[in-house]
């Protein structure tokens, strides 16, 4: 009997029963998992040091999966005006070798992109930084 109320105490499940239940739950979760489309994002910070415009990209390595890649420009010190940012691919990129001009943000689909690891240049007013993007094989 339970000490608090006049009812029989609950039976504890045996270890064997618990293992079976956990196994079924895990199997069901693994079998129904579907790869989701996601957006890999990077932030490009534009700021000034001694009157010269600088740029910093975070993270330095974007690991992209199925879905999209998005770059967002954050202006930290050049007033309220938009600063033109350009992403270029020195050795050809996942979408070809064409530069990508960005004002605010840019979102690109990975549907037609090549897989591999690519170094790219982020340029603002003559200052350049070189982060990387890695796109795994999606086949």
Order of alpha helices (4+ residues) and beta strands (2+ residues): alpha-beta-beta-beta-beta-beta-beta-beta-beta-beta-beta-beta
